[in-house]
C-alpha cells in the first residue's frame, strides 16, 4: 500500500476556516512592493505567481483575506430578505475567495518547499484560521439563516448537487458546535486552536527527524549487496553534503533500497531503528506527548458535540457510516490476511535459514532483504531488472497516454508557468474536444524542504461562477529516485504504482465538473477518495498499458512479455503480509480514535494491536505512531481504514474495466468519468458507485486479487 499523504485545501478551509476572526486589513502597501495575492494574477491561466510571492506577503494577504471573508459573512447575516438558497447557502459558498487564494499556496509550499521561516508563518496563520472557522460555524445569526433554508428543503426543488450543498452546509454548522451554549462554544474554539498547532508541530517534528539523520558509510565492504543505482545515489548525497564515502538518509529513495539489498544486517538494523524511531527519542522532536494531547482533545471535542468518540464524529459522514462497521471490516480482513501472512512469513524464514540466517526469528529489518531475494528466486524478478524500463519521463508519458485512451485528455508541457522550484514540471491539460481542462504540476524528487511520502493537492479548485467554468490547478508531489551523473531517474515498480496512484487523484481534480468548489473534485468522504487513485494503479499490471511506456532507457526496447508475466505473477507476492501491515495501521488508528483514551503509552497501544496484526518480534525504542502523519497531521484520523475500503471499490471497479476490453472499454471509462471523476462529492458515494457499476461493490474481487481467496 502506498504511503499516500495529502492535504485537500478546500477541506481545510471548510473545517478550519470559518471563524470571522479579529483580523484587521493590512495597511495599503506601496505599489512598488505590491502584494501579488492582492491583485489578479497575470500569469498563464492565472496560475500562482510563485516567482513573485515572498514570505513577507503571506500574513498581510491572509489578514486581508480574513477581513474580506468576515465582511462577506456579515453581508449574509445583515441581509433583511428572507433566507433563500441563493442569498444564504450559495453566498456562503462564494465567501472568502482571497483567503482560499492565499492558504492554497501557503499550505502547499509548507508541505513541498518549506523553510523555518515559512513554518513560523504557518504557525502564526493556523490559529487565525482556526478562529476564523469557529467564528463562522458558531455564528448564531448565520446558522439561523442556514437552518431556515434547510428546514424548507423539501419544497425547494433543488437539483441533486444543490441539495447536497444545502445538506453539507447545514451539517457544517450542526457538526461543529452551532447548537452549543456559550461555554461549549468557547471550549470548542480553544480545542480547535490547540489541535491546529499540535498537528503542525507533529509534522514539523517528523520532517526534522527525517532531515537531520544521515548514516555515513566509509568502508565499501559495507555496501555489499547494494545495486549500482543505490551506491551512485548515496555517493551523490555524500557529495552534496560535503561528506566522504556514501551517505544514506531516511528519504524513501535512500532508505528503501538499503533495506532491500544491503547485506550488512547491523547497518540495516541501524537505519531501520532510525526510521522507525522518528519522533520517539525523548528529545525536542519527540511526538509522544503531542499524540496524547491530540487524542484526548479529539475525544473531548467529539463528546462536546454529542458523539461518543472521535471516530463516531468522523465516520458519520463517511461511506462506511459507523465505527462498528469499520471495526468489523478491519477485523474481518484480518481473518483473511493473518493466515496468509503466517504462511508467507514461514516460507520467508525457511528461505532465510537456507541462505545463512542463524537466528530463530526474522526481525522486521530482515523482511525486505530476504523478501527481495526470495522474489528474485521465485520469479527471477527484482527492481534492478525492472528499473531500466521505468525512466521517469517515460512513465509520466505513459500515465498521460493511459488517461488519453480512457478519457480522451491530452497533456502539453509548457515552461512559462511560474513554479516554486526549478524541478517542478507544468502542463496544460485539454479535453478530447480541445477545450482547456486544467493546469497540472508534477514535483517528483525529494528535497530537504519537502515532507516524505506522495500526495495530490490543488492550488485552485474547480467551480462554476458567473456562468464561467473555472478550471482547476492540480499538483502531484512525490519523492522518487533522483537522476545521477550517469543515469536518469529510473523508478522502482513501487514508485511506478505511486506515480499512477497520485495521478489518479490528479484526474479526480482535473476532470472535476461541478458547480460548487466545496463539493468538487476530491471533496468526497475519505473512504471514497482513494477509489480513483487505486483504480489507476491497476493499469501498472496491465500488459496493454505497460507496453505503452515501459521501454528500456538505453535501447528503447519495449518491456518483453516475459517480464510482464513475471510482474503479474509476483503481484500477490507476500500480499498477506502487506495486507496485515495496512490493517495494523488501520487498527492503531481506530484504537486511538474509536474509544475513550485509555491513558496507555504508545508502546502499550501498539502492543495491543500487534497481538492481532503483527507477526514480527517486539523491538524496544521504535513505534509507528510518532511518525504516523496520516492520522496526526494529514487528515486521516479515524480514516486510515479507507485505503482497504477503497481497495474493495477499486478491485470491483477494475474488473468492470477488464470485462469488456480494458483500455478500449469506453463504456466503463465514460461511466467512471461521468459518475465518479466529474461528480466529486455532489452526491452520496454509494449512489455514484452504483450509477457507475450498476450495483453495489463486492469484496470478492479484492480478496481474489490479493490471493486471499481463490
C-alpha positions as CSV (number, residue, x, y, z in Angstrom):
1,X,0.0,0.0,0.0
2,X,1.2,3.4,-0.8
3,X,2.4,6.0,1.6
4,X,-0.1,8.5,0.4
5,X,-0.3,11.7,2.2
6,X,-2.3,14.6,1.0
7,X,-4.0,17.8,2.1
8,X,-7.1,19.0,0.4
9,X,-7.1,22.7,0.9
10,X,-10.9,23.2,0.3
11,X,-11.5,20.7,3.1
12,X,-9.0,22.6,5.3
13,X,-10.9,25.8,4.7
14,X,-14.3,24.2,5.4
15,X,-13.0,22.6,8.6
16,X,-10.5,25.2,9.8
17,X,-11.5,28.3,8.1
18,X,-14.8,29.7,9.1
19,X,-14.3,31.8,12.1
20,X,-14.7,35.5,11.5
21,X,-11.6,36.3,13.5
22,X,-10.4,39.6,14.9
23,X,-8.1,40.1,11.9
24,X,-7.9,43.6,10.5
25,X,-7.0,44.7,6.9
26,X,-3.3,45.2,6.4
27,X,-2.1,48.7,5.7
28,X,-2.1,49.6,2.0
29,X,1.3,48.7,0.5
30,X,3.2,50.9,-1.8
31,X,2.8,50.0,-5.4
32,X,6.5,49.2,-5.8
33,X,6.0,46.3,-3.3
34,X,2.5,45.3,-4.4
35,X,1.5,42.1,-2.7
36,X,0.8,39.6,-5.6
37,X,-2.1,38.0,-3.7
38,X,-4.0,41.3,-3.7
39,X,-4.5,41.7,-7.4
40,X,-5.5,39.5,-10.3
41,X,-2.8,37.2,-11.5
42,X,-1.4,38.0,-15.0
43,X,0.2,34.6,-15.4
44,X,-0.9,31.9,-17.9
45,X,-4.4,30.6,-16.7
46,X,-4.0,32.9,-13.7
47,X,-1.7,30.4,-12.1
48,X,0.0,31.3,-8.8
49,X,3.0,33.7,-9.4
50,X,5.4,31.7,-7.3
51,X,8.3,33.7,-8.7
52,X,6.9,36.9,-7.3
53,X,5.4,35.7,-3.9
54,X,7.7,36.4,-0.9
55,X,7.3,35.2,2.6
56,X,6.5,38.7,3.7
57,X,3.4,38.6,1.5
58,X,1.6,35.8,3.3
59,X,0.4,37.2,6.6
60,X,-0.7,40.6,5.2
61,X,-2.7,38.9,2.5
62,X,-4.0,36.3,4.9
63,X,-5.3,39.0,7.2
64,X,-6.9,40.9,4.3
65,X,-8.5,37.6,3.3
66,X,-9.8,37.1,6.8
67,X,-11.2,40.6,6.9
68,X,-12.8,40.1,3.4
69,X,-14.3,36.7,4.5
70,X,-15.7,38.3,7.6
71,X,-17.2,41.1,5.5
72,X,-18.8,38.5,3.2
73,X,-20.4,36.7,6.2
74,X,-21.6,40.0,7.7
75,X,-23.3,40.8,4.5
76,X,-25.2,37.5,4.5
77,X,-26.2,38.0,8.2
78,X,-27.3,41.6,7.6
79,X,-29.4,40.7,4.6
80,X,-33.0,41.6,5.5
81,X,-34.5,39.5,2.8
82,X,-36.0,36.1,3.6
83,X,-33.2,33.5,3.7
84,X,-33.0,31.6,0.4
85,X,-30.7,29.0,-1.1
86,X,-29.0,31.7,-3.3
87,X,-28.7,34.6,-0.7
88,X,-27.5,32.4,2.1
89,X,-26.1,29.0,1.0
90,X,-24.6,30.0,-2.3
91,X,-23.4,33.3,-0.8
92,X,-21.6,31.5,2.0
93,X,-20.1,29.1,-0.5
94,X,-18.7,32.0,-2.5
95,X,-17.3,33.8,0.5
96,X,-13.6,34.1,1.4
97,X,-12.1,33.8,-2.1
98,X,-9.0,35.8,-1.2
99,X,-8.4,33.6,1.9
100,X,-8.5,30.4,-0.2
101,X,-6.2,32.0,-2.7
102,X,-3.6,32.6,0.0
103,X,-3.9,29.5,2.0
104,X,-3.8,27.2,-1.0
105,X,-0.3,28.4,-1.9
106,X,0.9,28.7,1.7
107,X,-0.1,25.2,2.8
108,X,1.1,23.6,-0.5
109,X,4.5,25.2,0.0
110,X,4.7,24.2,3.6
111,X,4.4,20.6,2.5
112,X,6.6,20.7,-0.6
113,X,9.1,23.5,-0.2
114,X,9.1,24.6,3.5
115,X,11.7,26.6,5.4
116,X,12.0,27.5,9.1
117,X,10.6,31.0,8.2
118,X,7.6,29.5,6.3
119,X,6.9,27.1,9.2
120,X,6.9,30.1,11.5
121,X,4.4,31.9,9.3
122,X,2.1,28.8,9.2
123,X,2.2,28.6,13.0
124,X,1.1,32.2,13.2
125,X,-1.6,31.7,10.5
126,X,-3.0,28.4,11.8
127,X,-4.7,29.8,14.9
128,X,-6.1,32.7,13.0
129,X,-7.7,30.3,10.5
130,X,-9.0,28.1,13.3
131,X,-10.5,31.1,15.0
132,X,-12.0,32.3,11.7
133,X,-13.6,28.9,11.1
134,X,-15.1,28.8,14.5
135,X,-16.5,32.3,14.2
136,X,-18.5,31.2,11.1
137,X,-19.8,27.9,12.4
138,X,-20.6,29.4,15.8
139,X,-22.3,32.5,14.4
140,X,-25.9,32.1,15.7
141,X,-27.5,34.5,13.2
142,X,-25.7,32.9,10.3
143,X,-26.8,29.5,11.5
144,X,-30.3,30.7,11.9
145,X,-30.4,31.7,8.2
146,X,-28.8,28.4,7.1
147,X,-31.3,26.4,9.2
148,X,-34.2,28.4,7.8
149,X,-33.3,27.3,4.3
150,X,-32.6,23.7,5.4
151,X,-35.9,23.4,7.1
152,X,-37.7,24.2,3.8
153,X,-35.5,21.9,1.7
154,X,-38.4,19.6,0.8
155,X,-40.2,22.4,-1.1
156,X,-37.2,24.0,-2.8
157,X,-37.0,21.5,-5.7
158,X,-33.2,21.7,-5.8
159,X,-31.1,19.7,-8.2
160,X,-29.0,16.9,-6.6
161,X,-25.8,18.9,-6.4
162,X,-27.5,22.0,-4.8
163,X,-29.4,19.7,-2.4
164,X,-26.1,18.2,-1.3
165,X,-24.6,21.7,-0.8
166,X,-27.5,22.6,1.4
167,X,-27.1,19.4,3.4
168,X,-23.4,19.8,3.8
169,X,-23.7,23.5,4.7
170,X,-26.2,22.7,7.4
171,X,-24.1,19.8,8.8
172,X,-21.0,22.0,8.7
173,X,-22.7,24.1,11.4
174,X,-24.6,21.4,13.3
175,X,-21.5,19.1,13.5
176,X,-19.2,21.9,14.6
177,X,-20.8,23.4,17.6
178,X,-23.6,25.7,16.3
179,X,-26.0,24.2,18.9
180,X,-23.6,24.5,21.8
181,X,-24.1,27.0,24.6
182,X,-21.6,29.9,25.0
183,X,-19.4,27.9,27.4
184,X,-19.3,25.0,25.0
185,X,-18.5,27.3,22.1
186,X,-15.6,28.9,23.9
187,X,-14.2,25.5,24.8
188,X,-14.6,24.3,21.2
189,X,-12.6,27.4,20.0
190,X,-9.8,26.6,22.4
191,X,-9.7,22.9,21.4
192,X,-9.6,23.7,17.7
193,X,-6.9,26.3,18.1
194,X,-4.7,23.9,20.1
195,X,-5.3,21.0,17.7
196,X,-4.2,23.1,14.7
197,X,-1.0,23.9,16.5
198,X,-0.3,20.4,17.7
199,X,-0.8,18.9,14.2
200,X,1.6,21.4,12.7
201,X,4.2,20.6,15.4
202,X,3.8,16.9,14.8
203,X,4.5,17.2,11.1
204,X,7.5,19.5,11.7
205,X,9.0,17.1,14.2
206,X,8.7,14.2,11.7
207,X,10.3,16.4,8.9
208,X,13.1,17.4,11.3
209,X,13.8,13.8,12.3
210,X,13.8,12.8,8.6
211,X,16.1,15.6,7.5
212,X,18.6,15.5,10.5
213,X,19.6,11.9,10.2
214,X,22.4,10.6,8.0
215,X,24.2,7.3,8.0
216,X,27.7,7.7,6.6
217,X,29.4,4.6,5.2
218,X,33.2,4.9,4.5
219,X,34.1,1.2,4.0
220,X,33.0,0.0,0.6
221,X,32.6,-3.5,2.1
222,X,29.6,-2.3,3.9
223,X,27.9,-1.6,0.6
224,X,27.9,-5.3,-0.3
225,X,24.6,-6.3,-2.0
226,X,23.6,-2.8,-3.0
227,X,23.0,-2.3,-6.7
228,X,24.8,0.5,-8.6
229,X,21.8,2.8,-8.6
230,X,21.7,2.8,-4.8
231,X,25.5,3.3,-4.5
232,X,25.5,6.1,-7.0
233,X,22.7,7.9,-5.2
234,X,24.5,7.6,-1.9
235,X,27.7,8.9,-3.4
236,X,25.8,11.9,-4.8
237,X,24.2,12.5,-1.4
238,X,27.6,12.4,0.2
239,X,29.0,14.9,-2.3
240,X,26.0,17.2,-1.8
241,X,26.5,17.1,2.0
242,X,30.3,17.5,1.8
243,X,31.0,14.0,3.2
244,X,33.5,11.3,2.3
245,X,32.2,7.9,1.2
246,X,28.4,7.2,0.9
247,X,25.5,8.8,2.7
248,X,22.2,7.2,3.3
249,X,19.1,9.1,4.6
250,X,15.6,8.4,5.8
251,X,14.1,9.6,2.5
252,X,12.3,6.7,0.7
253,X,14.6,6.5,-2.4
254,X,17.6,6.0,0.0
255,X,16.0,4.1,2.8
256,X,14.0,1.6,0.7
257,X,16.8,0.2,-1.4
258,X,19.2,-0.1,1.6
259,X,16.7,-2.2,3.4
260,X,16.1,-4.4,0.4
261,X,19.6,-5.0,-0.8
262,X,22.3,-4.3,1.9
263,X,24.0,-7.5,3.1
264,X,25.2,-5.8,6.3
265,X,22.5,-6.7,8.8
266,X,23.7,-4.4,11.5
267,X,23.6,-1.4,9.2
268,X,20.1,-2.4,8.1
269,X,19.1,-2.5,11.7
270,X,20.7,0.9,12.4
271,X,18.8,2.5,9.5
272,X,15.6,0.7,10.4
273,X,15.8,1.9,14.0
274,X,16.4,5.5,12.9
275,X,13.4,5.5,10.5
276,X,11.0,3.8,12.9
277,X,12.2,5.7,15.9
278,X,11.3,9.1,14.4
279,X,9.5,11.3,16.9
280,X,10.2,8.7,19.7
281,X,13.6,9.7,21.1
282,X,12.5,11.9,24.1
283,X,14.1,15.0,22.6
284,X,12.9,18.2,21.0
285,X,11.3,16.3,18.1
286,X,9.5,13.7,20.3
287,X,5.8,13.4,19.4
288,X,4.7,11.2,22.3
289,X,3.2,14.0,24.4
290,X,1.7,15.6,21.3
291,X,-0.1,12.3,20.4
292,X,-1.5,12.1,23.9
293,X,-2.8,15.7,23.7
294,X,-4.3,15.3,20.2
295,X,-6.1,12.0,21.1
296,X,-7.6,13.5,24.3
297,X,-8.6,16.8,22.6
298,X,-10.3,15.0,19.7
299,X,-12.2,12.8,22.2
300,X,-13.2,15.8,24.3
301,X,-14.3,17.7,21.1
302,X,-16.4,14.7,20.0
303,X,-18.1,14.5,23.4
304,X,-18.7,18.2,23.4
305,X,-20.5,17.8,20.1
306,X,-22.6,14.9,21.3
307,X,-20.6,12.0,19.9
308,X,-19.2,9.0,21.9
309,X,-15.8,9.1,20.2
310,X,-13.8,11.0,17.6
311,X,-14.4,8.0,15.3
312,X,-18.1,8.4,15.7
313,X,-17.9,12.0,14.7
314,X,-15.7,11.4,11.6
315,X,-17.4,8.3,10.4
316,X,-20.9,9.7,10.5
317,X,-20.0,11.4,7.2
318,X,-18.1,8.5,5.7
319,X,-19.2,5.9,3.2
320,X,-18.8,3.2,5.9
321,X,-21.1,5.2,8.2
322,X,-20.2,3.9,11.6
323,X,-17.4,3.0,14.0
324,X,-18.7,-0.5,14.4
325,X,-18.8,-1.1,10.7
326,X,-15.2,0.0,10.3
327,X,-14.0,-2.1,13.2
328,X,-15.9,-5.2,11.9
329,X,-14.5,-4.5,8.4
330,X,-10.9,-4.4,9.7
331,X,-11.4,-7.4,11.9
332,X,-12.9,-9.5,9.1
333,X,-10.0,-8.7,6.8
334,X,-7.5,-9.7,9.5
335,X,-9.1,-13.2,9.5
336,X,-8.2,-13.5,5.8
337,X,-4.8,-11.7,5.9
338,X,-3.2,-13.2,9.0
339,X,-3.3,-16.9,8.0
340,X,-1.8,-15.9,4.6
341,X,0.8,-13.7,6.3
342,X,1.8,-16.5,8.7
343,X,2.3,-18.9,5.8
344,X,4.3,-16.3,3.9
345,X,6.5,-15.5,6.9
346,X,7.2,-19.2,7.5
347,X,8.2,-19.5,3.9
348,X,10.4,-16.5,4.1
349,X,12.0,-17.7,7.3
350,X,12.7,-21.2,5.8
351,X,14.3,-19.4,2.8
352,X,16.4,-17.2,5.0
353,X,17.7,-20.1,7.1
354,X,18.6,-22.0,4.0
355,X,20.7,-18.9,3.0
356,X,22.7,-18.4,6.1
357,X,20.3,-16.8,8.6
358,X,21.0,-18.3,12.0
359,X,18.5,-16.6,14.4
360,X,15.2,-18.3,15.4
361,X,13.1,-15.5,14.0
362,X,13.3,-12.9,11.3
363,X,13.3,-9.3,12.6
364,X,11.4,-6.5,10.7
365,X,14.7,-5.2,9.3
366,X,15.2,-8.6,7.7
367,X,11.9,-8.7,5.9
368,X,12.5,-6.6,2.8
369,X,16.0,-8.0,2.4
370,X,15.0,-11.7,2.3
371,X,11.7,-11.0,0.5
372,X,13.6,-9.3,-2.3
373,X,15.9,-12.3,-2.6
374,X,13.1,-14.8,-2.4
375,X,11.1,-12.9,-5.1
376,X,14.2,-13.0,-7.3
377,X,14.5,-16.7,-6.8
378,X,10.8,-17.5,-7.3
379,X,10.0,-15.1,-10.2
380,X,13.5,-14.2,-11.5
381,X,12.5,-10.6,-10.9
382,X,13.8,-7.7,-8.9
383,X,13.8,-3.9,-9.2
384,X,17.3,-3.9,-10.7
385,X,15.9,-5.9,-13.6
386,X,12.8,-3.6,-14.0
387,X,14.2,-0.1,-13.3
388,X,15.8,0.3,-16.8
389,X,12.3,0.1,-18.3
390,X,10.9,2.8,-16.0
391,X,12.6,6.0,-16.8
392,X,10.6,8.7,-15.0
393,X,9.9,10.7,-18.2
394,X,8.6,7.5,-19.9
395,X,6.3,6.6,-17.0
396,X,4.9,10.1,-16.9
397,X,4.2,9.9,-20.6
398,X,2.7,6.5,-20.1
399,X,0.2,7.7,-17.5
400,X,-0.7,10.6,-19.8
401,X,-1.3,8.1,-22.6
402,X,-3.4,5.8,-20.4
403,X,-5.5,8.9,-19.4
404,X,-5.8,9.8,-23.1
405,X,-7.0,6.3,-24.1
406,X,-9.5,6.2,-21.3
407,X,-10.8,9.7,-21.1
408,X,-9.5,11.5,-24.2
409,X,-7.4,14.0,-22.3
410,X,-4.1,15.3,-23.6
411,X,-1.1,17.0,-21.9
412,X,1.2,19.7,-23.3
413,X,4.2,20.7,-21.3
414,X,4.9,24.4,-21.0
415,X,7.8,26.3,-19.5
416,X,6.3,29.8,-18.9
417,X,4.1,28.9,-15.9
418,X,5.9,30.0,-12.7
419,X,6.9,27.2,-10.3
420,X,8.2,27.2,-6.7
421,X,11.2,25.0,-7.6
422,X,13.0,24.6,-10.9
423,X,12.4,20.8,-10.7
424,X,8.6,21.2,-11.0
425,X,7.1,20.5,-14.4
426,X,3.9,22.1,-15.7
427,X,1.4,21.0,-18.3
428,X,-1.7,22.3,-19.9
429,X,-4.5,19.7,-19.9
430,X,-7.0,19.5,-22.8
431,X,-10.2,17.5,-23.2
432,X,-11.0,15.3,-26.2
433,X,-12.6,18.3,-28.0
434,X,-9.5,20.5,-27.4
435,X,-11.0,22.6,-24.6
436,X,-8.7,23.6,-21.8
437,X,-9.3,21.4,-18.7
438,X,-6.6,22.1,-16.1
439,X,-3.1,23.0,-15.2
440,X,-1.0,20.1,-13.9
441,X,2.1,20.4,-11.8
442,X,4.5,17.5,-11.3
443,X,7.1,17.6,-8.4
444,X,8.9,14.3,-8.2
445,X,12.2,14.4,-6.3
446,X,13.0,14.6,-2.5
447,X,14.4,17.8,-1.0
448,X,15.2,19.0,2.5
449,X,12.1,21.2,2.5
450,X,9.7,18.5,1.3
451,X,8.0,16.1,3.6
452,X,8.2,12.4,2.8
453,X,5.5,10.5,1.0
454,X,3.4,11.3,-2.0
455,X,0.2,13.3,-2.4
456,X,-2.1,15.3,-4.6
457,X,-3.3,18.8,-3.9
458,X,-5.0,21.7,-5.7
459,X,-3.7,25.2,-5.9
460,X,-7.0,26.3,-7.5
461,X,-10.2,24.3,-7.2
462,X,-12.9,23.9,-9.9
463,X,-16.2,25.7,-9.8
464,X,-18.8,27.5,-11.9
465,X,-19.1,31.1,-11.1
466,X,-21.0,33.8,-13.0
467,X,-21.5,31.3,-15.8
468,X,-17.8,30.6,-16.2
469,X,-16.4,27.1,-15.5
470,X,-13.2,27.9,-13.6
471,X,-10.8,25.1,-14.2
472,X,-8.5,23.6,-11.5
473,X,-4.8,23.8,-11.0
474,X,-3.6,20.4,-9.7
475,X,-0.3,19.2,-8.2
476,X,1.2,15.8,-7.7
477,X,4.1,15.7,-5.2
478,X,6.3,12.6,-4.9
479,X,9.7,11.6,-3.6
480,X,11.3,9.4,-6.3
481,X,14.8,8.3,-7.1
482,X,16.8,11.2,-8.4
483,X,18.9,11.0,-11.6
484,X,22.7,10.6,-11.0
485,X,25.7,11.7,-13.0
486,X,25.5,8.5,-15.1
487,X,21.8,7.6,-15.1
488,X,18.4,9.3,-15.5
489,X,15.7,8.8,-12.8
490,X,14.8,5.1,-13.0
491,X,11.8,4.2,-10.9
492,X,11.3,1.1,-8.9
493,X,8.0,-0.7,-9.7
494,X,6.6,0.6,-6.3
495,X,7.4,4.1,-7.5
496,X,5.7,3.5,-10.8
497,X,2.5,2.5,-8.9
498,X,2.9,5.5,-6.7
499,X,3.0,7.8,-9.7
500,X,-0.1,6.2,-11.2
501,X,-1.8,6.4,-7.8
502,X,-1.2,10.1,-7.3
503,X,-2.2,10.8,-10.9
504,X,-5.5,9.1,-10.3
505,X,-6.1,11.6,-7.5
506,X,-5.0,14.2,-10.1
507,X,-7.6,13.1,-12.6
508,X,-10.3,13.3,-9.9
509,X,-9.3,17.0,-9.6
510,X,-8.6,17.8,-13.3
511,X,-11.8,16.3,-14.6
512,X,-14.0,17.8,-11.9
513,X,-17.1,19.4,-13.4
514,X,-19.3,20.6,-10.6
515,X,-20.9,23.9,-9.7
516,X,-19.6,24.3,-6.2
517,X,-15.9,24.1,-5.2
518,X,-16.6,22.6,-1.7
519,X,-18.2,19.6,-3.5
520,X,-15.8,19.5,-6.4
521,X,-13.0,17.1,-7.3
522,X,-11.6,15.2,-4.3
523,X,-14.0,16.8,-1.8
524,X,-15.5,13.5,-1.0
525,X,-15.6,11.2,2.0
526,X,-12.2,9.9,2.9
527,X,-13.2,6.3,2.2
528,X,-14.2,7.2,-1.3
529,X,-11.4,9.5,-2.2
530,X,-8.9,6.6,-2.8
531,X,-11.1,4.9,-5.5
532,X,-9.8,7.0,-8.5
533,X,-6.2,6.7,-7.3
534,X,-6.2,3.0,-6.7
535,X,-8.1,2.2,-9.9
536,X,-5.2,3.8,-11.8
537,X,-2.7,1.6,-10.0
538,X,-4.2,-1.4,-11.7
539,X,-3.0,-0.3,-15.1
540,X,0.6,-0.8,-13.9
541,X,-0.1,-4.6,-14.1
542,X,-1.9,-4.5,-17.4
543,X,0.1,-5.8,-20.4
544,X,-1.5,-3.4,-22.9
545,X,-0.8,-0.4,-20.6
546,X,2.7,-1.4,-19.7
547,X,3.7,-1.7,-23.4
548,X,2.8,2.0,-23.9
549,X,5.5,3.3,-21.7
550,X,7.8,0.6,-20.2
551,X,10.8,1.0,-22.6
552,X,14.4,0.4,-21.9
553,X,16.1,3.8,-21.3
554,X,19.1,2.9,-23.3
555,X,17.9,0.7,-26.2
556,X,14.2,1.8,-26.4
557,X,13.2,-1.9,-26.3
558,X,9.6,-2.4,-25.1
559,X,9.4,-4.4,-22.0
560,X,9.2,-8.1,-23.1
561,X,6.2,-10.3,-22.4
562,X,8.3,-12.5,-20.2
563,X,8.9,-9.6,-17.7
564,X,5.3,-8.6,-17.8
565,X,4.2,-12.1,-16.9
566,X,6.7,-12.1,-14.0
567,X,5.3,-8.8,-12.8
568,X,1.8,-10.2,-12.9
569,X,2.8,-13.5,-11.4
570,X,4.5,-11.7,-8.5
571,X,1.6,-9.2,-7.9
572,X,0.5,-11.2,-4.8
573,X,4.0,-12.0,-3.5
574,X,3.8,-11.5,0.3
575,X,0.4,-10.0,-0.2
576,X,-0.8,-11.4,3.1
577,X,2.0,-9.7,5.0
578,X,1.4,-6.4,3.1
579,X,-2.3,-6.6,3.9
580,X,-1.7,-7.3,7.5
581,X,0.7,-4.3,7.8
582,X,-2.0,-2.0,6.4
583,X,-4.6,-3.5,8.7
584,X,-2.3,-3.0,11.6
585,X,-2.1,0.8,10.8
586,X,-5.9,0.9,10.5
587,X,-6.3,-0.8,13.8
588,X,-3.8,1.5,15.5
589,X,-5.8,4.5,14.2
590,X,-9.1,3.1,15.5
591,X,-7.6,2.2,18.9
592,X,-6.6,5.8,19.4
593,X,-9.9,7.3,18.0
594,X,-12.6,4.7,18.4
595,X,-12.8,4.7,22.2
596,X,-12.2,6.8,25.3
597,X,-8.5,7.4,25.6
598,X,-7.0,4.8,27.8
599,X,-4.0,6.6,29.1
600,X,-1.8,3.8,27.9
601,X,1.6,4.6,26.5
602,X,2.3,4.5,22.8
603,X,4.2,1.2,23.3
604,X,1.2,-0.3,25.2
605,X,-1.3,0.8,22.5
606,X,0.8,-0.7,19.7
607,X,1.4,-3.9,21.7
608,X,-2.3,-4.5,21.9
609,X,-2.7,-4.1,18.2
610,X,0.4,-6.1,17.5
611,X,-1.1,-9.1,19.3
612,X,-3.6,-9.3,16.5
613,X,-1.9,-7.8,13.4
614,X,1.9,-8.1,13.7
615,X,4.0,-11.2,13.3
616,X,7.4,-9.8,14.0
617,X,9.1,-9.7,17.4
618,X,8.7,-6.6,19.6
619,X,11.6,-4.1,19.4
620,X,12.2,-1.5,22.1
621,X,12.8,2.1,21.1
622,X,10.6,2.1,17.9
623,X,6.9,2.8,17.2
624,X,4.8,3.7,14.2
625,X,2.6,6.2,16.0
626,X,5.1,9.1,16.5
627,X,5.6,9.4,12.7
628,X,2.1,8.4,11.7
629,X,1.5,11.7,9.9
630,X,-1.6,10.4,8.1
631,X,-3.7,10.4,11.3
632,X,-1.9,13.1,13.4
633,X,-1.0,15.7,10.8
634,X,-2.6,14.7,7.5
635,X,-6.4,14.4,7.9
636,X,-6.8,10.6,8.0
637,X,-7.7,10.3,11.7
638,X,-10.3,7.6,12.1
639,X,-10.0,7.2,8.4
640,X,-6.9,5.1,7.7
641,X,-9.1,2.1,7.1
642,X,-10.2,3.9,3.9
643,X,-7.2,2.5,1.9
644,X,-8.5,-1.0,2.4
645,X,-12.1,0.1,2.0
646,X,-11.2,1.7,-1.3
647,X,-9.4,-1.5,-2.4
648,X,-12.7,-3.2,-2.3
649,X,-14.1,-0.5,-4.6
650,X,-11.1,-0.3,-6.9
651,X,-10.8,-4.1,-7.4
652,X,-14.5,-4.3,-8.2
653,X,-14.4,-1.3,-10.5
654,X,-11.3,-2.6,-12.4
655,X,-13.0,-5.9,-13.1
656,X,-15.6,-3.8,-14.9
657,X,-12.9,-2.1,-17.0
658,X,-11.4,-5.5,-17.9
659,X,-14.7,-7.3,-18.5
660,X,-15.3,-5.5,-21.8
661,X,-11.9,-4.5,-23.3
662,X,-9.5,-3.0,-20.8
663,X,-8.3,0.4,-22.2
664,X,-10.7,0.1,-25.0
665,X,-13.7,-0.3,-22.7
666,X,-15.2,3.1,-23.5
667,X,-18.4,2.2,-21.7
668,X,-16.6,1.7,-18.4
669,X,-14.3,4.7,-18.9
670,X,-17.1,7.0,-19.8
671,X,-19.2,5.8,-16.9
672,X,-16.3,6.2,-14.5
673,X,-15.6,9.7,-15.7
674,X,-19.2,10.8,-15.7
675,X,-20.3,9.2,-12.4
676,X,-17.1,9.4,-10.3
677,X,-14.3,11.7,-11.6
678,X,-16.6,14.5,-12.7
679,X,-19.1,14.4,-9.8
680,X,-16.9,14.9,-6.8
681,X,-19.0,15.0,-3.7
682,X,-22.1,16.2,-5.4
683,X,-24.0,13.0,-4.5
684,X,-23.6,10.3,-1.9
685,X,-20.7,8.0,-2.9
686,X,-22.6,4.7,-2.8
687,X,-25.1,6.2,-5.3
688,X,-22.4,7.4,-7.5
689,X,-20.7,4.0,-7.4
690,X,-23.9,2.2,-8.3
691,X,-24.5,4.6,-11.2
692,X,-21.0,3.7,-12.5
693,X,-21.1,-0.1,-11.8
694,X,-24.8,-0.9,-11.9
695,X,-24.7,-2.4,-8.5
696,X,-23.0,-2.1,-5.1
697,X,-19.4,-3.2,-4.8
698,X,-18.5,-6.8,-3.9
699,X,-15.4,-7.5,-1.7
700,X,-14.7,-10.7,-3.5
701,X,-12.7,-9.0,-6.3
702,X,-10.3,-7.5,-3.8
703,X,-9.9,-10.8,-1.9
704,X,-9.3,-12.6,-5.2
705,X,-6.8,-10.0,-6.4
706,X,-4.8,-10.2,-3.1
707,X,-4.7,-14.0,-3.3
708,X,-6.6,-14.2,0.0
709,X,-9.4,-16.4,-1.6
710,X,-9.5,-18.5,-4.7
